[in-house]
Every structure is written in C-alpha cells, then in structure tokens.
Amino acid sequence: MAARPDDDSSPGGVREHWQVMVDTGDALPGTTLAATAAKLRAAPWPEDLRGTPIIIDTDIGGDVDDALAVAAAARQQPRLALVLTGDETRPPVENGGRARFARWLLDTLGRPEVPTVAGAVLGDTEHFCVHDLTPATVPSQPGGAAAVLAAVAAVCARTDGPVRWVGMAPLSNLAHVLDHAPDLAARLRVTQMGGALAYRCPDRAEHNIRLDVDAARRVMAAVGQGRLATPRFITSDVTFTPELGITAGHPIYQALEQAAATPAAQWAAILHAHLDRWYATAYPSTLQHDGLTLSAALGLPFVTAAGTPVVLDEIGRMSTAPDGVRLRLSTKADYPAFMTWFAAALDPATPAAAASATARGVGARRPA
C-alpha cells in the first residue's frame, strides 16, 4: 500500500493524494475504499495545462476589459502565442480595426513576436471606440478565414500537447476551426467568456452568444459529438457584478493614469486613453468579464465551475436540460482575490513576468 504523502495543496500534491486514494482502494478489494477508487479512476485526472501555448480570441477595441485582459496576458504569460480578433470592423469604420489596435498594444508591451490575425466579421461595431487611437503607421494585419486556420495550425505545430483557447469574443472563429480543421480542434482546451442561465435581459441571449448564435450551436454540437473537449464557460451570471468594475476612481485606472506620461510605459497610456474613450462614449465603468475568463484559463483559483447540461433556444438563450450538452459553467468567483491579482498584472510599476521571455519561450516544443 502506498504511503500517504505529506500535506501539500499544490496541484502536484493534490495529484499525489488522488493517486494514494486509488492505490489504497485497489489494495482493499470489496471495501468502500475500493468503490471510491473505481470512481476516481472513472474520472480522469484533469490535464495540467500550465505552460501550454495560449490563443486569445478577442473583440478588443470596444469594452476595455478585452484590452486589459490582453495586456495582462502579454505581461504575465510568455506562452501567449496568438491573438485573433472576432466581430471585426468593416467600412465605414475601417477594415480590421480590432486587429490593428491589438498589434499596436502588443508591440508597446514588448511582444512583437505574438501574431495578430483579423478574424470573423459580424458587423456589430456599435461600441468600437479606438479607431482614431491606433496610429496610421500600424499596418493592416493578416485576415480572413484561411488566415485564422493557418495561424492556429502554426501554434499547434510548435507543440506536441494541447493548446489553450481563451475566448473573449463571439464563438465565430472557434466554430470555423471546429468545422474546417478537426485535427486542430481536438487539441484545443477552451475557456470561453459568454452565456448565462439567468441573463439580466430575459428577452435576449448573452452578448457573445447573441452575436453569432449559429457559431455557438456549432461549438456545442462539437462538444456533444466528442470533437471538442468539454469547455468552461465563464458566464455573465458570474461576471456581471460591480465587484469587477473599474471606474475612473479605481486604483487600476489611477496607476495607468500615473504611468501614462512615462515614455517607457506607452502601453499604459494606450489603456488609459482607451478607458477614457469608453467612459465618454459608453459607460462609466468596465466590468472585467474577460480578465476573469483569462484567470480561469491560466488555472488560477478564482472561479468555481460545475458540469451542467445545457441547451440553447431559438435566439441563443441558455437553459439546463437533462438531454443537453454538458459544459462546465461558472458558479461563483472570488472577486477580491481576482482583482488583487489583476491589479498586480497591470501595475506599470511592477516588471512584467514576460519581460525577459521572447519567442524562445513561445515557440518551444513541449513533450506530449
């Protein structure tokens, strides 16, 4: 019988405890512990995704939570490998404005090696508010369905293991990958911002589902058919709360404002200007839906989720049903702990964790 390991609440320590429980049950057939061991074996141990490449799919340039989350990832995650844009802009705004803004932000954050690709165009640019912030010198980025597939394939080609997909936009780009590159789809581990079981506007679906209901249906079908590993959805039920709000009086805004005049922190000036534009044209606060989603994808302990069978109605509203597709839906979050982490990730006075990591960290091949 295996000896019990020392108390350790780290992922590795918890994994050891799990193995001890299984080994103990196997050594005592016919006991309650044996039955417990059988149940543990039937539920495979979750993958350790730390260190795997990260793809962000974002509708950056509207609500500032996207830009703040992208900046946090760029500063904290050397394994950030690709930024795709969804709900892209088109005339009369501009072609690919979200991708150009993302390119500018990443460059000022010292991450020029992270590609940006303009993805699906849906036409809803009501809250796009950075079109005249991006310098004219920032070129148009590669774009279109083929470019999305090629970029995702390139990320997958640089690793033998899974790839994290952090969805902050409608599910259009993800659905396209599932439809046209099933071999790539099998590699993706998706954490998606979106959906709600009790949306604040009962007559419509949550924003990221509503903008492309067909894509959401295709993603759920892929899950139901086993073509995509069970994704986590960080729902509006959990993210729509003032506890995630950043206003002009919030310490995160104030830290960015203070650093905005510092040439070495141009990224902070960009975010500060973006926040001011958002407050002036849309709302006096931005809720960190996408930052919380990023934290869940990074394996940080702020969000709790549970397996839930889900169906979509004719307009994309979510509800539970015994015969629904099983997703992992957020149930609660530790908002103060998350906001403490997020503030540190965006603090211009704190050196970026990724500052010394360049393409060597992003492109390294991992063992299977």
N, C-alpha and C positions, 0 to 999 in steps of 0.2 A: 504493500500500500504506500502511495506517495506521501511524503511528509508535507505538512501544511507550511506554505511559505510565510515569511514574516509579513506583518500587516503592511500593505502597500496599496494605495488607492490610485496609483498611476495606471495608464492603460495597460502597460506590461504586467503590473502587479495584479490587476483585476483579471487579466487573461490567465495568469498562473493560478489564481483562486478557482477560476472556471475549470481549468484542467484538473486540479486536485479533486473537485467535486465529481467530475466524470470518472476519474481513476478510482476514487473511493467507491462509487456506486458499482463500477464494473467488478470490484473485488468482493462485493457483498450481494451476489445474486439473490433475488427473491425478497429483497428488503425495500423499504420505502426509498432509501438512497439509490438503489438500483433503478427504480422507476424515475426518480429525479434525473439520474444520469442519462437515461434514454431520452427524456425530454430536452435536456441540454444538447445532446448530440443532434437531435432533430432540428434544432435552431442553430444554424452555423454561426460561428463567432464573426462579428462584423469585421469587414476589412479595415485595415489600418491605412487610411488614405493620406496620412501626413507625408509630405514630401513628393506627392504626385503632382503632375502639371495641372494648372488651373486655366480654364477658359471662362471668361466673363462675357455674358451676352446682355447688353445694356441698352436702354433708350436714353442715354446720357444727353444732357442739354435741356431737359425740362425741369422737373422737380430735382433739386440739388442733391437728394440722397444718393442718386446714381454716381455723380461726380465725387462725392465724399467717399463712397464705398470703393470706387476705382482707385482713388488716391490712397486710401488705407491699404488696399491690396498691393499697390505698386510699392509702397514704402515698407510693407511688412513681409511680403512674400516673394522671395527670389524665384519661386516656381511659377509665378504668373507668366503664362506662355502666349496668350492671345486675347484680344478684346474685339468682340463682334458687336455690331450695333443693329438694333431692331427698331421697327416703327420709324424707319429712316425718313429724312426730309426729302422733299422734291419741290420743284418750282410751284408757286412763286417764292418759296422760302430760299432754298438752294438745294442742289443735289448733294446728298451725303454729308450734310452739315454735322450730324452727330459724330460720324467717324473722324471728320477733320478736327472737331473740338477734342475728341478723345486722344487723337495723335498729338495735338499741341500739349495737352495736360501731361501725357506720359513722357513726352520729351523734356518738359520742365522738371519732372520728377526724377530725371536721370534714368529713364527706362526706354531708350530708343530702340532696344532690341526686341521689344514686345510689339508684334504686328497689330495693326488695326484694319478691320475689314468692314465695309458698309454692307449690311445685310438687308433683310426684308423691308420693303416699303409698304406701309399700310395707309398713309395719308393723314393720320391724326397728329398734326403738329400744333395743336391749339396752345400748348404751354411751352413750346420750344422758345427759349429766351436768350440764347447765346450767339445768334447768327452774326452779330456785329462785334462780338468779342474776339473771335478767332482771327488772327492776322491773315491778311490776304496771301502772305508768303507760305502758309501751310497748304500743301498741295492736296488735291483730291486723293482719296485713298482707294485701293482696290475694292471693287464692289460687285454685287450680284450673286445669284445662287451658286454658280460654279466657283466663284472666289471663296465663298463660305466653305463649301465642301473641301476645296483644296487646302485651305488654311487649317481646318480641323484635322484633315488627313496628315498634314505636316506635323502637327503637335503629336498625334498618335504615333507617327513613325519614329519619334525620338524617344519613345519609352516602350517597354515591354508590358507594362501594367496598366491599370485603369487611369482615367483622366477625369478630373473634377470639372463639372459644368455648373457654373453659378448663374442662374437665370434671373435677371433683373428687368426683363422686358417681356412683351408678349411671346408666346411659345413658337412663333413662326420659324425662326432659324433652326430650333431644335427639331421641329416636325419635319423640316426639309432634310436634315441629316438622317433622321429615322427612316424616311421614305426612300432616300436615294443612296445611302451608304450604311446598310445594315451591319456590316462588319465593324464600322466605326461606332455605331450606336451601342453595340454590345460592350464597348469599352467605357462608355460614359457613366459617371455616377452623378446624378443630377440633384441639385438643391435649387428649388425654384421659388422666387417670391411670387405669390399670387393665390387666387382662390379665397373662398370664405364660405363657411357654413351658415353664418348669420351676418351677411353683409349689411352695412349701415344703410344702404339704399335697397330695400327689399324688391323693388321693381326692376332691378338690373343686376348683372353679374359684376364681380370684381374687375377692376380696370385691366389687368394683364390678361385675364381670360376673355373679357368682353371685346377687346380689340381684335382678337383672332380666335373665335370660338372653334372654328374648324381645326385649327392647329392644336388647340387643347384636346379636342376629341381624338385626333390622330396620335398624340402623345399618350393619352390614356389607353387607346387601343393597343399601342406597342407594349405598354406595361402589362395589360391583360393577356397578351399573347406571348409574354416572356421575351420580347425582343429588347426590352429596356429594363434594367434593374430598378427595383422599386424606388421612386424618387421621394425626396422630402419636399413638401410644400410649406413654406413659411407664410401662413395665411394672414389676410387683413384682420381677421378676428383677433390676432395677437399683436400685429404691428400698428394698428390704428389706435394709438394712445398718446396723450400728451407727454407721457414719460419718455417718449422717444423724440420729442420735439427739440429743434434748435431754432431759437429766435435771435434777434439782434442783441439780446441781453445775455445770451448763453455763453459760458466760458469757451466753448469751441469757436464760436464766431469771434469773440474778443481776441483769442490767441491768433487766429488767422488775420484779423484786422491789424494787430500789433506788428505782425511779421510782414504784412503786405508791402511795406516800404523798404524792405530789405532785399537787395538785388539777388542774394543767394536763395531766396525763398519765393521765386516767381510763381511757383505752383500755389503758394498760399494766397498771393494776390489774385490769381485766377479764381480760386474758390471763393475768396471774399467778394470779388466783383459778381460772380455768379449768384451768390446768396443775396446780395443787394438787388440784383435784377429780379430774382424770384420773389422777394418780398414786395417789390414795387409793382410787379405785373400779375402776381397770382395770389399768394397767401403770406401772412406774416410769420409763418413757421414752416419748417420742413421736417417731416417725420422720417425716422431712419429705418424705413422698411428694408431697404437694400443692404444697409450695413449689418442689420441683424441677420439677414439671409447669408451674407458673406461669413459672419461669425459661425453660423451653423455648418457651412461648407468646410470651414477650417477645423472643425471638430472641437470648437470652444464650448464650454459647458453652460451657455446662457439660455438655450432653447430646449424645451422638452417637447417631444413628438410622440405620437402613437399611431399604430396601424389602424386605418379607417377605410371601410369600403365606401366608395364614392361614385355618384353618377352626376351627369350634367343634364339640365333640362334644355328645352329648345333654344333658350337665349344664353346658356352657359352658366346658369346658377348652380352651385354645388349643393348636394344634399347626400346624406348617408342612405344606403340601401343594402340589404343583405347580399344581393347579387351584384354589387358594384365592384369597380376596380379598386384593389387595395393600394392605397397610398399612405405615406407617413405624413400626417398633418400636425402642425404645431399646436400645442395645447396651452402652453404658458411660457413665460420668459422672465428671467431675472434682469429687469431693465436697469437698475442702478449699476449692477456689475458690468453689464454690456456697455453702458455709456462711459464708465470709467476706462474700460479697455479702448473704446473708440476714440475717446479724447486723447489718450496716450498715443494711439496710432497716427493721429492727425496733428500732434503737437509739433509745431515748427522748431521748438527748442530741443526736441528730442531727436537724436540722429536716427535716420531710417534704418531699420533692421536689414533692409535690402541694399543699403548704400554701397557696400563692398562687393555685392554679387552682381555679375553681369551675365552675359549669355552663357557662360560656362555653367552656371547653376541651373539655368532654364533648360538647356539642351542636353544635360547629362542623361545617359541611359541608365535606367534602373533595372534590377533583376526582376524576373517575373514573380 
